[in-house]
Amino acid sequence: VIQNLPRALADLLGDEPLGTKDPGNALTEAYITVDTDLAKSVDASVSGTTAVTCLMKDKHMWIANSGDSRAIVVRKQSGKAGALKAIDLTIDHKPDSPGEMKRILQMGGHVTPAGANGSPSRVWHNLRGLAMARSIGDHAAATVGVIAEPEITEYDLVDDDYAIVIASDGVWELLSSQSVADIIAGVKNGDVQ
């Protein structure tokens, strides 16, 4: 996916300047194309990946998200020296989110809620549980409503925006968006990398 998604997107956008074609539609089509092509090269029936992609033109961003990875922007807070605020650019696609759960249940899937012990909600198919409602791959779970189609959002950067963070659920299951902003604020030399 990491090798083929950029190529698929470049093919769809062509040589025309970004914005000539609808970048949101191109992102959606690229995700679906890569998901379809994945089955031709590997067994993706019970394996897959989440993905977040940001396209930028000047200060405008188109963000595509499929799964429970997340993109945030970290913004300087006016009047609070060194303080940063996290702004979520994407929504995690968890199986128990109302819209995601509705689609899954309509397709005959079963969703269990998040556990008090911190275990995530899951969509179930043939005794396999998946902790996200959207994924590139995981084709067996597609039969019960797990889709590759990304959700597209748009965002205009402002002068106080300091950093963009894109990470998988390996980060977001342990840290809130604001916790990540606080960690970045603690980097005294300003090198967000």
C-alpha positions as CSV (number, residue, x, y, z in Angstrom):
1,V,0.0,0.0,0.0
2,I,2.8,2.4,0.9
3,Q,4.4,1.8,-2.5
4,N,1.2,1.8,-4.6
5,L,-1.0,4.5,-3.1
6,P,1.2,7.4,-4.1
7,R,1.5,6.0,-7.7
8,A,-2.2,5.4,-8.0
9,L,-2.9,9.0,-6.8
10,A,-0.3,10.4,-9.2
11,D,-1.8,8.5,-12.1
12,L,-5.3,9.9,-11.2
13,L,-4.1,13.5,-10.8
14,G,-1.9,13.3,-13.9
15,D,0.4,16.2,-14.8
16,E,-2.3,18.8,-14.2
17,P,-1.8,21.2,-11.4
18,L,-3.3,20.2,-8.0
19,G,-6.8,21.6,-7.9
20,T,-7.5,21.1,-11.6
21,K,-9.1,17.7,-10.8
22,D,-11.0,17.2,-7.5
23,P,-8.3,16.0,-5.1
24,G,-10.8,14.5,-2.7
25,N,-12.3,12.3,-5.5
26,A,-8.8,11.3,-6.6
27,L,-7.9,10.3,-3.1
28,T,-11.0,8.2,-2.7
29,E,-10.5,6.5,-6.1
30,A,-6.8,5.9,-5.3
31,Y,-7.7,4.2,-2.0
32,I,-10.3,2.0,-3.6
33,T,-8.0,1.1,-6.6
34,V,-5.2,0.1,-4.3
35,D,-7.5,-2.0,-2.2
36,T,-8.8,-3.8,-5.3
37,D,-5.3,-4.3,-6.7
38,L,-4.0,-5.6,-3.3
39,A,-6.0,-8.8,-3.8
40,K,-4.2,-9.5,-7.0
41,S,-0.8,-9.5,-5.4
42,V,-1.2,-10.8,-1.8
43,D,-3.7,-12.6,0.3
44,A,-5.3,-9.6,2.0
45,S,-8.3,-11.6,3.3
46,V,-7.4,-11.2,6.9
47,S,-4.7,-8.6,6.8
48,G,-4.8,-5.0,5.9
49,T,-3.7,-1.5,6.9
50,T,-5.1,1.9,7.9
51,A,-4.0,4.9,5.9
52,V,-4.0,8.7,6.2
53,T,-2.9,10.8,3.3
54,C,-2.5,14.6,3.1
55,L,-2.3,16.5,-0.1
56,M,-1.2,20.1,0.2
57,K,-1.5,23.0,-2.2
58,D,-0.3,26.3,-0.8
59,K,-2.1,26.4,2.6
60,H,-5.0,24.1,1.7
61,M,-5.0,20.4,2.6
62,W,-7.1,17.5,1.5
63,I,-6.9,14.7,4.0
64,A,-8.0,11.1,3.3
65,N,-8.4,8.7,6.2
66,S,-9.4,5.0,6.2
67,G,-9.2,3.3,9.6
68,D,-8.1,4.4,13.0
69,S,-4.9,6.2,12.2
70,R,-5.2,10.0,12.7
71,A,-3.9,13.3,11.5
72,I,-3.8,16.3,13.7
73,V,-2.5,19.9,13.4
74,V,-0.7,21.4,16.3
75,R,-1.4,25.1,16.7
76,K,0.3,27.8,18.8
77,Q,-2.1,29.3,21.3
78,S,-2.2,33.1,21.2
79,G,-1.5,34.7,24.6
80,K,0.0,31.4,26.0
81,A,3.8,31.3,25.3
82,G,4.9,27.9,24.3
83,A,1.4,26.3,24.6
84,L,0.1,24.3,21.7
85,K,-3.4,23.0,21.0
86,A,-4.2,19.9,19.1
87,I,-6.9,20.0,16.3
88,D,-8.0,16.7,14.9
89,L,-8.0,16.6,11.1
90,T,-9.5,13.1,10.9
91,I,-12.0,11.0,12.8
92,D,-11.0,7.5,13.9
93,H,-13.1,4.9,12.1
94,K,-14.0,2.7,15.1
95,P,-16.6,-0.1,14.7
96,D,-18.8,1.4,17.5
97,S,-19.0,4.9,15.9
98,P,-22.7,5.4,15.0
99,G,-22.3,5.7,11.2
100,E,-19.7,3.0,11.0
101,M,-21.8,0.6,13.2
102,K,-24.9,1.2,11.2
103,R,-23.2,0.2,8.0
104,I,-21.6,-2.9,9.6
105,L,-24.9,-4.1,11.2
106,Q,-26.8,-3.5,7.9
107,M,-24.2,-5.8,6.2
108,G,-24.7,-8.5,8.8
109,G,-21.6,-7.8,10.9
110,H,-21.5,-7.9,14.7
111,V,-19.9,-5.2,16.8
112,T,-18.7,-5.5,20.4
113,P,-18.1,-2.3,22.4
114,A,-14.8,-1.2,23.8
115,G,-14.0,-2.9,27.1
116,A,-13.5,-1.4,30.5
117,N,-10.0,-2.9,30.4
118,G,-9.1,-0.7,27.5
119,S,-9.7,-3.2,24.8
120,P,-11.1,-1.6,21.6
121,S,-14.5,-2.1,20.0
122,R,-14.3,-4.7,17.3
123,V,-16.3,-5.8,14.2
124,W,-16.5,-9.6,14.0
125,H,-16.3,-12.0,11.0
126,N,-15.8,-15.7,11.3
127,L,-14.4,-15.5,14.8
128,R,-11.9,-12.8,13.8
129,G,-12.2,-9.3,15.4
130,L,-11.0,-6.1,13.7
131,A,-10.6,-3.0,15.8
132,M,-11.4,-0.6,12.9
133,A,-14.4,-0.1,10.6
134,R,-12.3,0.9,7.5
135,S,-9.2,-0.7,6.1
136,I,-7.3,-1.2,2.9
137,G,-7.2,-5.0,2.8
138,D,-9.0,-7.1,5.4
139,H,-11.2,-8.3,2.5
140,A,-13.0,-11.0,4.5
141,A,-14.3,-8.3,6.8
142,A,-15.5,-6.4,3.8
143,T,-18.3,-8.9,3.6
144,V,-19.6,-7.4,6.9
145,G,-19.2,-3.8,6.1
146,V,-15.5,-2.9,6.6
147,I,-14.7,-0.6,3.7
148,A,-11.5,0.9,2.2
149,E,-13.3,4.1,1.1
150,P,-11.6,7.0,3.0
151,E,-13.3,9.9,4.6
152,I,-12.2,13.1,3.0
153,T,-11.7,16.3,5.0
154,E,-10.3,19.7,4.0
155,Y,-8.3,22.1,6.1
156,D,-6.8,25.6,5.6
157,L,-3.5,26.1,7.4
158,V,-3.2,29.3,9.4
159,D,0.0,31.2,10.5
160,D,-0.2,29.8,14.1
161,D,-0.2,26.1,12.9
162,Y,3.1,24.7,14.1
163,A,3.1,21.0,13.1
164,I,1.1,18.3,11.4
165,V,1.3,14.8,13.0
166,I,0.1,11.7,11.2
167,A,0.3,8.5,13.2
168,S,-1.2,5.1,13.5
169,D,-3.3,3.7,16.3
170,G,-0.1,2.6,17.9
171,V,0.3,6.2,19.0
172,W,-3.4,7.2,19.4
173,E,-4.3,4.2,21.6
174,L,-1.8,5.4,24.1
175,L,-1.8,9.2,23.7
176,S,-4.5,11.7,23.2
177,S,-4.1,14.3,20.4
178,Q,-3.5,16.9,23.1
179,S,-0.9,14.8,24.8
180,V,1.0,14.7,21.5
181,A,0.7,18.5,21.2
182,D,2.1,18.8,24.8
183,I,5.0,16.5,24.0
184,I,5.8,18.7,20.9
185,A,5.5,21.9,23.1
186,G,8.1,20.3,25.4
187,V,10.7,20.2,22.6
188,K,12.8,23.3,23.5
189,N,14.9,23.5,20.4
190,G,11.8,23.7,18.2
191,D,12.8,20.6,16.1
192,V,9.5,18.8,15.9
193,Q,11.1,15.8,14.2
